[in-house]
Amino acid sequence: MVSNAAHNLAERSNKQNDQASSQVTISNPSGMPVSWTGERRLLAVCGAIVMAMMICLVTTKIEVTSANHQLQNVQAKVSKVSNSNANERQLIAQLTSESNLNRAAKKYGFTDANTSVRNVNK
């Protein structure tokens, strides 16, 4: 009976050692405590990068909108100057027309010696 008790005791201790070692192996395979600091740091760095990219995106969008407003202002000024130039060209054409020149010549007493001469403009 003593041998059976010793045998049973040895089996129980072997089973407990096997269970204890298997539990330690499963819960902690590397033998070191589990630490989440690396993952937390990585998550913080990724979050900071995403925030910086969002700020850059908003800043760029604002700059593009501002540049578009400036472009519209410049285009409006160019349009005004172009219209003014067209009006001045039309006025020049009217003032240098043959009928206007003849009228001015009559007003100041000039005469055209050669009526067959024409003005040639490029």
C-alpha positions in Angstrom: 0.0 0.0 0.0 2.8 2.3 0.7 4.2 1.7 -2.7 0.8 2.4 -4.3 0.6 5.7 -2.3 4.1 6.7 -3.3 3.3 5.7 -6.9 0.0 7.8 -6.8 1.9 10.7 -5.2 4.6 10.6 -7.9 1.9 10.6 -10.6 0.0 13.5 -9.1 3.2 15.6 -8.8 4.1 14.7 -12.4 0.7 15.7 -13.6 0.8 19.0 -11.6 4.3 19.8 -12.9 3.1 19.1 -16.5 0.0 21.2 -16.0 2.0 24.0 -14.4 4.7 24.0 -17.1 2.1 23.8 -19.8 0.3 26.8 -18.3 3.4 28.8 -18.1 4.4 27.9 -21.6 1.0 28.9 -23.0 0.5 32.1 -21.1 4.1 33.3 -21.4 6.0 31.7 -24.2 9.0 33.9 -24.2 9.4 33.9 -20.4 9.1 37.7 -20.3 6.2 39.8 -19.1 3.8 41.0 -21.9 4.3 44.7 -22.6 2.1 46.9 -24.8 4.3 50.0 -24.7 5.7 49.4 -28.1 2.3 49.1 -29.7 1.1 52.1 -27.8 4.1 54.1 -29.0 3.5 53.0 -32.6 -0.1 53.9 -32.3 0.8 57.4 -31.0 3.3 58.0 -33.8 0.8 56.9 -36.4 -1.8 59.1 -34.9 0.6 62.1 -34.9 1.5 61.5 -38.5 -2.2 61.3 -39.5 -2.9 64.5 -37.6 0.1 66.3 -39.3 -1.1 65.1 -42.7 -4.6 66.4 -42.0 -3.3 69.8 -41.0 -1.2 69.9 -44.1 -4.2 69.0 -46.3 -6.4 71.8 -44.7 -3.5 74.3 -45.1 -3.0 73.4 -48.7 -6.7 73.6 -49.4 -6.8 77.1 -47.9 -3.8 78.2 -50.0 -5.4 76.9 -53.2 -8.6 78.7 -52.5 -6.7 81.9 -51.8 -4.7 81.5 -55.1 -7.9 81.0 -57.0 -9.3 84.2 -55.6 -6.2 86.1 -56.6 -6.3 84.5 -60.1 -9.9 85.7 -60.5 -9.0 89.2 -59.4 -6.1 89.3 -61.9 -8.3 87.9 -64.7 -10.9 90.6 -64.0 -8.2 93.3 -64.2 -6.9 91.9 -67.5 -10.4 91.9 -68.8 -10.9 95.5 -67.9 -7.7 96.6 -69.5 -8.5 94.5 -72.6 -11.9 96.2 -72.9 -10.3 99.6 -72.4 -7.8 98.8 -75.2 -10.5 97.7 -77.5 -12.4 100.9 -76.8 -9.3 103.0 -77.5 -8.6 101.2 -80.7 -12.2 101.8 -81.8 -11.8 105.5 -81.0 -8.5 105.7 -82.9 -10.2 104.1 -85.9 -13.0 106.6 -85.8 -10.7 109.6 -85.4 -8.4 108.5 -88.3 -11.2 107.6 -90.7 -11.2 109.4 -94.0 -14.4 111.1 -93.4 -13.3 112.5 -90.0 -10.0 113.7 -91.5 -11.8 115.4 -94.3 -14.1 117.1 -91.9 -11.1 118.3 -89.8 -9.3 119.5 -92.9 -12.4 121.6 -93.9 -12.7 123.0 -90.4 -9.1 124.3 -90.5 -9.1 125.3 -94.2 -6.9 122.5 -95.5 -7.5 121.1 -99.0 -6.5 117.7 -100.4 -4.4 118.3 -103.5 -4.6 114.8 -104.7 -8.0 113.2 -104.2 -6.8 109.8 -105.6 -4.4 109.2 -102.7 -5.6 106.8 -100.0 -4.4 106.2 -96.5 -2.8 102.7 -96.1 -2.7 101.2 -92.7 -1.0 98.0 -91.7 
